[in-house]
């Protein structure tokens, strides 16, 4: 366990979180490099022997230090914006391993991607095909594309992160796929190289993932008989992690089920995991400002807030909260809501948790490595947290805490 108590103090690998708080301040995201490497290794091992690309989904955690680590491990990248592409390139990622998804790619983003020479644009509509074709013609290149097909499979997950149902905005309709592939195949500036899907996030069970793989595999077979040969199948991301007590199928099971569903298909396989690589590799370290006992509710007010980690407020997500000291002597054990300083009742990190809290004590909000820092904001003019990467006995600052001056550096006061 890379986050464990050693001598009564919670540590990230070999570094105590008390030391990290002293050196870098709070709130602060803390990542374990070993956990990220190990999680990546689960995919790499499960896919060994099969032509495959693990395209880390940048949106889950786009810190340059994380991207650089992924690049060194040989990962590709699943991106959804020009900003993410710029980050991948700045971190030393290989553009030939980048797939670009998303329903709303702008002309500038498509041009940026084609100029960078990315592996594939995942098209999500007929209008986008037209747009990419026109830009490729203007640039005098052939745009490598895949269609993201909506297989209408229920991922059985939270409605906000479900993306593969007919009612969702993502992908082209399953029934439209053949027509669009034929259309695209006729265009000189379009190079059809793949097909993909992504049905949702936080899947605990591999069955929906395999069902989507079977749909896409069958479609690839039909396209092949129509003379359209593709070189890859992209099954997206969406493998969950255990936040609480969910029964979570391991990565290897998702891979096994997907490969079984694809049967003898020869296309190379792309997967774009985000959360499964970084989710349990990060925590949010925060200090208790006040303990506020109340008649109907008791509160622990900490220095991190919904602007740092919005998942509890947005999805009612449950994150484990641990005291950094295994036993807080002299602290009152009670059932608390753990809340931040932001002026919203939705500003909570956890509710109804029994813990021993004392002002000045440190808490760790666990499994915050995915969709934590990336979804943070400056609401209430709160500068964003620092980020620290731990490897063995070393803790390095990988993103400085934002300053208040940076918050309004681009603003103008009118005369
Ligand atoms: N590929 C595509 C096309 C995606 O849209 C996503 C996530 C992924 C891969 C990566 O999914 P993952 O493996 O991380 O589940 N903010 C939400 C999650 C939103 C996911 C959006 N798409 C949360 O905090 O739970």
Boltz pocket constraint, residues with backbone or C-beta under 6 A from the ligand:
constraints:
  - pocket:
      binder: B
      contacts: [[A, 57], [A, 59], [A, 60], [A, 78], [A, 101], [A, 160], [A, 161], [A, 197], [A, 198], [A, 200], [A, 201], [A, 202], [A, 236], [A, 237], [A, 238], [A, 239], [A, 240], [A, 272], [A, 273], [A, 274], [A, 275], [A, 276], [A, 311], [A, 370], [A, 371]]
      max_distance: 6.0
